[in-house]
């Protein structure tokens, strides 16, 4: 069995010559000043965040 040494190869993708010169991603993350938190942390954990401002449920439509 041939091991690929953790390299991913896919002949269907175009070559990415020079892509190593660029960062993968850049993020903009604004500072939160005194973020509000759920008083009942269990409610926050059920919502996937303990910060109400970040609770953005996905409804499956726009």
N, CA, C and O atoms as a GROMACS GRO file, in nm:
protein
  248
    1UNK      N    1   0.085  -0.119   0.000
    1UNK     CA    2   0.000   0.000   0.000
    1UNK      C    3   0.090   0.125   0.000
    1UNK      O    4   0.185   0.133   0.077
    2UNK      N    5   0.060   0.218  -0.084
    2UNK     CA    6   0.138   0.341  -0.098
    2UNK      C    7   0.080   0.447  -0.005
    2UNK      O    8  -0.038   0.481  -0.014
    3UNK      N    9   0.164   0.500   0.083
    3UNK     CA   10   0.120   0.611   0.168
    3UNK      C   11   0.160   0.741   0.102
    3UNK      O   12   0.265   0.750   0.038
    4UNK      N   13   0.076   0.841   0.116
    4UNK     CA   14   0.097   0.969   0.048
    4UNK      C   15   0.160   1.072   0.140
    4UNK      O   16   0.166   1.190   0.104
    5UNK      N   17   0.209   1.032   0.257
    5UNK     CA   18   0.272   1.124   0.351
    5UNK      C   19   0.185   1.245   0.381
    5UNK      O   20   0.236   1.357   0.386
    6UNK      N   21   0.057   1.225   0.400
    6UNK     CA   22  -0.038   1.328   0.438
    6UNK      C   23  -0.056   1.437   0.333
    6UNK      O   24  -0.107   1.544   0.365
    7UNK      N   25  -0.016   1.413   0.212
    7UNK     CA   26  -0.038   1.511   0.105
    7UNK      C   27  -0.170   1.482   0.037
    7UNK      O   28  -0.202   1.366   0.010
    8UNK      N   29  -0.246   1.586   0.011
    8UNK     CA   30  -0.374   1.570  -0.057
    8UNK      C   31  -0.352   1.596  -0.204
    8UNK      O   32  -0.304   1.703  -0.243
    9UNK      N   33  -0.387   1.500  -0.287
    9UNK     CA   34  -0.376   1.520  -0.430
    9UNK      C   35  -0.511   1.494  -0.494
    9UNK      O   36  -0.582   1.401  -0.457
   10UNK      N   37  -0.545   1.577  -0.589
   10UNK     CA   38  -0.671   1.562  -0.662
   10UNK      C   39  -0.646   1.616  -0.802
   10UNK      O   40  -0.630   1.736  -0.821
   11UNK      N   41  -0.644   1.527  -0.900
   11UNK     CA   42  -0.613   1.568  -1.037
   11UNK      C   43  -0.723   1.652  -1.100
   11UNK      O   44  -0.701   1.713  -1.205
   12UNK      N   45  -0.842   1.658  -1.038
   12UNK     CA   46  -0.951   1.736  -1.097
   12UNK      C   47  -0.941   1.884  -1.062
   12UNK      O   48  -1.013   1.966  -1.119
   13UNK      N   49  -0.852   1.920  -0.968
   13UNK     CA   50  -0.836   2.060  -0.930
   13UNK      C   51  -0.724   2.124  -1.011
   13UNK      O   52  -0.625   2.058  -1.041
   14UNK      N   53  -0.739   2.252  -1.047
   14UNK     CA   54  -0.632   2.319  -1.120
   14UNK      C   55  -0.511   2.340  -1.029
   14UNK      O   56  -0.527   2.350  -0.908
   15UNK      N   57  -0.392   2.348  -1.085
   15UNK     CA   58  -0.274   2.371  -1.002
   15UNK      C   59  -0.280   2.510  -0.939
   15UNK      O   60  -0.334   2.603  -0.998
   16UNK      N   61  -0.227   2.522  -0.821
   16UNK     CA   62  -0.229   2.650  -0.749
   16UNK      C   63  -0.086   2.700  -0.731
   16UNK      O   64  -0.040   2.718  -0.618
   17UNK      N   65  -0.018   2.721  -0.841
   17UNK     CA   66   0.120   2.769  -0.835
   17UNK      C   67   0.124   2.906  -0.770
   17UNK      O   68   0.048   2.995  -0.807
   18UNK      N   69   0.211   2.923  -0.673
   18UNK     CA   70   0.226   3.051  -0.606
   18UNK      C   71   0.126   3.076  -0.496
   18UNK      O   72   0.133   3.180  -0.430
   19UNK      N   73   0.032   2.984  -0.472
   19UNK     CA   74  -0.068   3.005  -0.368
   19UNK      C   75  -0.007   3.003  -0.229
   19UNK      O   76  -0.066   3.056  -0.134
   20UNK      N   77   0.110   2.944  -0.215
   20UNK     CA   78   0.175   2.939  -0.085
   20UNK      C   79   0.223   3.075  -0.036
   20UNK      O   80   0.260   3.089   0.080
   21UNK      N   81   0.221   3.175  -0.124
   21UNK     CA   82   0.265   3.309  -0.087
   21UNK      C   83   0.156   3.389  -0.018
   21UNK      O   84   0.183   3.497   0.034
   22UNK      N   85   0.034   3.339  -0.016
   22UNK     CA   86  -0.079   3.413   0.038
   22UNK      C   87  -0.133   3.346   0.164
   22UNK      O   88  -0.125   3.224   0.176
   23UNK      N   89  -0.187   3.424   0.259
   23UNK     CA   90  -0.247   3.362   0.377
   23UNK      C   91  -0.375   3.288   0.339
   23UNK      O   92  -0.440   3.323   0.240
   24UNK      N   93  -0.411   3.188   0.415
   24UNK     CA   94  -0.531   3.110   0.388
   24UNK      C   95  -0.655   3.197   0.406
   24UNK      O   96  -0.746   3.193   0.324
   25UNK      N   97  -0.658   3.276   0.513
   25UNK     CA   98  -0.775   3.361   0.540
   25UNK      C   99  -0.733   3.474   0.632
   25UNK      O  100  -0.631   3.467   0.701
   26UNK      N  101  -0.814   3.578   0.633
   26UNK     CA  102  -0.795   3.687   0.727
   26UNK      C  103  -0.931   3.716   0.789
   26UNK      O  104  -1.032   3.715   0.720
   27UNK      N  105  -0.932   3.740   0.917
   27UNK     CA  106  -1.058   3.762   0.987
   27UNK      C  107  -1.062   3.901   1.049
   27UNK      O  108  -0.960   3.953   1.094
   28UNK      N  109  -1.180   3.959   1.049
   28UNK     CA  110  -1.203   4.084   1.120
   28UNK      C  111  -1.291   4.050   1.239
   28UNK      O  112  -1.406   4.007   1.222
   29UNK      N  113  -1.240   4.068   1.358
   29UNK     CA  114  -1.314   4.036   1.479
   29UNK      C  115  -1.315   4.160   1.567
   29UNK      O  116  -1.214   4.190   1.631
   30UNK      N  117  -1.428   4.232   1.572
   30UNK     CA  118  -1.433   4.353   1.655
   30UNK      C  119  -1.430   4.317   1.804
   30UNK      O  120  -1.478   4.211   1.844
   31UNK      N  121  -1.375   4.406   1.883
   31UNK     CA  122  -1.372   4.386   2.028
   31UNK      C  123  -1.512   4.398   2.084
   31UNK      O  124  -1.590   4.483   2.042
   32UNK      N  125  -1.544   4.313   2.180
   32UNK     CA  126  -1.671   4.324   2.251
   32UNK      C  127  -1.643   4.391   2.384
   32UNK      O  128  -1.557   4.347   2.460
   33UNK      N  129  -1.717   4.496   2.413
   33UNK     CA  130  -1.702   4.564   2.540
   33UNK      C  131  -1.814   4.520   2.633
   33UNK      O  132  -1.932   4.539   2.603
   34UNK      N  133  -1.776   4.462   2.743
   34UNK     CA  134  -1.871   4.414   2.843
   34UNK      C  135  -1.986   4.337   2.779
   34UNK      O  136  -2.100   4.383   2.783
   35UNK      N  137  -1.957   4.222   2.721
   35UNK     CA  138  -2.064   4.147   2.655
   35UNK      C  139  -2.169   4.098   2.755
   35UNK      O  140  -2.137   4.058   2.867
   36UNK      N  141  -2.293   4.102   2.711
   36UNK     CA  142  -2.402   4.051   2.794
   36UNK      C  143  -2.399   3.899   2.786
   36UNK      O  144  -2.368   3.842   2.681
   37UNK      N  145  -2.432   3.834   2.897
   37UNK     CA  146  -2.438   3.689   2.900
   37UNK      C  147  -2.575   3.647   2.950
   37UNK      O  148  -2.639   3.719   3.027
   38UNK      N  149  -2.618   3.530   2.906
   38UNK     CA  150  -2.743   3.477   2.959
   38UNK      C  151  -2.730   3.459   3.110
   38UNK      O  152  -2.628   3.411   3.158
   39UNK      N  153  -2.834   3.497   3.183
   39UNK     CA  154  -2.832   3.473   3.327
   39UNK      C  155  -2.841   3.324   3.355
   39UNK      O  156  -2.776   3.273   3.447
   40UNK      N  157  -2.921   3.254   3.275
   40UNK     CA  158  -2.931   3.109   3.285
   40UNK      C  159  -2.837   3.050   3.180
   40UNK      O  160  -2.872   3.043   3.062
   41UNK      N  161  -2.718   3.008   3.222
   41UNK     CA  162  -2.618   2.961   3.126
   41UNK      C  163  -2.664   2.836   3.052
   41UNK      O  164  -2.619   2.811   2.940
   42UNK      N  165  -2.751   2.756   3.113
   42UNK     CA  166  -2.801   2.637   3.044
   42UNK      C  167  -2.879   2.677   2.919
   42UNK      O  168  -2.871   2.609   2.817
   43UNK      N  169  -2.954   2.787   2.926
   43UNK     CA  170  -3.025   2.838   2.808
   43UNK      C  171  -2.924   2.875   2.700
   43UNK      O  172  -2.946   2.848   2.582
   44UNK      N  173  -2.816   2.938   2.740
   44UNK     CA  174  -2.712   2.975   2.645
   44UNK      C  175  -2.649   2.854   2.580
   44UNK      O  176  -2.626   2.853   2.459
   45UNK      N  177  -2.619   2.753   2.658
   45UNK     CA  178  -2.559   2.632   2.602
   45UNK      C  179  -2.655   2.564   2.505
   45UNK      O  180  -2.611   2.508   2.405
   46UNK      N  181  -2.785   2.568   2.533
   46UNK     CA  182  -2.883   2.511   2.441
   46UNK      C  183  -2.890   2.590   2.311
   46UNK      O  184  -2.920   2.534   2.205
   47UNK      N  185  -2.862   2.720   2.317
   47UNK     CA  186  -2.862   2.805   2.198
   47UNK      C  187  -2.729   2.800   2.123
   47UNK      O  188  -2.718   2.851   2.012
   48UNK      N  189  -2.628   2.738   2.183
   48UNK     CA  190  -2.498   2.728   2.117
   48UNK      C  191  -2.406   2.844   2.147
   48UNK      O  192  -2.295   2.849   2.095
   49UNK      N  193  -2.450   2.939   2.229
   49UNK     CA  194  -2.367   3.051   2.271
   49UNK      C  195  -2.421   3.105   2.402
   49UNK      O  196  -2.542   3.105   2.426
   50UNK      N  197  -2.332   3.152   2.487
   50UNK     CA  198  -2.377   3.211   2.612
   50UNK      C  199  -2.396   3.361   2.598
   50UNK      O  200  -2.431   3.430   2.694
   51UNK      N  201  -2.372   3.413   2.477
   51UNK     CA  202  -2.389   3.555   2.450
   51UNK      C  203  -2.514   3.577   2.365
   51UNK      O  204  -2.517   3.536   2.249
   52UNK      N  205  -2.617   3.642   2.419
   52UNK     CA  206  -2.741   3.662   2.343
   52UNK      C  207  -2.721   3.736   2.211
   52UNK      O  208  -2.793   3.711   2.114
   53UNK      N  209  -2.624   3.828   2.206
   53UNK     CA  210  -2.600   3.904   2.082
   53UNK      C  211  -2.551   3.815   1.969
   53UNK      O  212  -2.564   3.851   1.852
   54UNK      N  213  -2.494   3.700   2.002
   54UNK     CA  214  -2.442   3.609   1.900
   54UNK      C  215  -2.541   3.498   1.866
   54UNK      O  216  -2.511   3.412   1.783
   55UNK      N  217  -2.657   3.499   1.927
   55UNK     CA  218  -2.758   3.396   1.901
   55UNK      C  219  -2.830   3.431   1.772
   55UNK      O  220  -2.923   3.512   1.772
   56UNK      N  221  -2.788   3.370   1.665
   56UNK     CA  222  -2.846   3.393   1.532
   56UNK      C  223  -2.896   3.260   1.478
   56UNK      O  224  -2.825   3.192   1.404
   57UNK      N  225  -3.019   3.221   1.515
   57UNK     CA  226  -3.068   3.090   1.471
   57UNK      C  227  -3.083   3.082   1.320
   57UNK      O  228  -3.119   3.180   1.254
   58UNK      N  229  -3.054   2.965   1.265
   58UNK     CA  230  -3.069   2.941   1.122
   58UNK      C  231  -3.209   2.889   1.098
   58UNK      O  232  -3.247   2.784   1.152
   59UNK      N  233  -3.286   2.960   1.019
   59UNK     CA  234  -3.426   2.923   0.992
   59UNK      C  235  -3.442   2.856   0.857
   59UNK      O  236  -3.552   2.811   0.824
   60UNK      N  237  -3.336   2.847   0.778
   60UNK     CA  238  -3.344   2.779   0.649
   60UNK      C  239  -3.398   2.865   0.537
   60UNK      O  240  -3.422   2.813   0.428
   61UNK      N  241  -3.418   2.992   0.558
   61UNK     CA  242  -3.465   3.081   0.453
   61UNK      C  243  -3.415   3.221   0.482
   61UNK      O  244  -3.366   3.249   0.592
   62UNK      N  245  -3.427   3.308   0.386
   62UNK     CA  246  -3.383   3.446   0.404
   62UNK      C  247  -3.492   3.534   0.456
   62UNK      O  248  -3.472   3.653   0.476
   0.00000   0.00000   0.00000
